[in-house]
Amino acid sequence: MQYLFSVIHDRTDLATPEEMTAIDAFNDRLQAEGHWVFAGGLGAPATATVIDNRGAEPVVTDGPYVESKEHIAGFWIIEAPDLDVALKLATEASRHCNRKVEVRPFVSE
């Protein structure tokens, strides 16, 4: 089963060199153990663009959809046999990136 780990942060600064070293080591471990699917860091909320095309005309708005102190700074998509393994990995991810991590399973069809 695949899970999304959303990295939650309350500032727009990037990871420190020490955090990046820890994140890189964690990424290497995910790959070596077969959990790795994809990961990436995201630009600051101010770089976001929201598109709403539910009405007669599309509405394009600069900035984040939700004004919030916290935002998603990055993410991992991992493969794990069950939620227990995903939560264990997310606990380690939070330690390595020094930020909160939300875990959500992908919907299976």
N, C-alpha and C positions, 0 to 999 in steps of 0.2 A: 504494500500500500504506500502511496506517496503522501507526504506531509509538507505543508508550507510553514517555515519558520520565519516570522516577520520580526525583524530587529527594530525595537522601539527605542527612540531617543528623544530627548527634550531640548537638544541644542543642534545647531547646524554645523558644528565643527566636525572635521573628519577624524577617523581613528588615529591615535598616536602611533608612532613607530613601534612601540612595544605591543600595542593592541594588534597592529597589522601582523607582526611576527606570530603572535598567538593565533590569530585568525587563519593565517597561512598554514600553520602546523595543524590546526583543526581540519581545514579543508583537505590537506594531504591525508589525514587519518580517515576522513569520510570516504575519500576516493579509494584508499587501500582496503577498506573494509566493505566496499560495495554499496555504501549508502548514498553516495554523491549522485545527484541528477543535474543540478544547476545552482548557481548562486550569483549574487551581484549586489553592488552598492547602488544607492539611488541619490540623485541630486537633491539639494535642499528643497523644502516645500515651495519656496518662491519660484522655483524653476518649472513648477507644474502648470499644465493647461488642462482645463476640464471642458469636455464637449458634451452638450446635451442636445440630442437630435430626436427627442420624443415629440416635439411639437411640429408646427407647420414649417418652421425654419430652424436650422441648427443654431445653438447659442454657444459661443466660444468664450470662456472666461479664463483670464490669467490667474495663477495662484492655486493653492490647494482647494479641494472640494470642501473640506471641513477645516474651519479655523480652530486649531487646537494647540496646546502647549507641546504635546507629544506627536510624533509623526513616524512613519516607517522609513528608516534610514537604509535598510538593505534587507536581503532575504536569502534563505536557502530553500531549495526544494530537495527533499531527501527521500530515500526509499527505506522503509523499515517494515519488519514483519507484523508489528502491532503497535498500539499506542504506548505501551510501556517502554518499548525500545525508543520510540520517537521522543518521549518525555525525558528519558535519560540523556539522549543526545542533545536535546534542547537545553537541558540543565548545563551541560558542558559548553554548549554554544554561548549561552549567556555569560558564563565565566570568561570564556576566551575573548569575546567582543566587548565585555564590560558594559552590557546594555540588557534591558529586558527583552525577552523573546516570547512571542505568542506562537502557539502551535495550533494548526488547523489541518484536518485531513482534507484531501481532495475528495469530491463527491464521486463515488464509483457508480458506473451505469449498470 
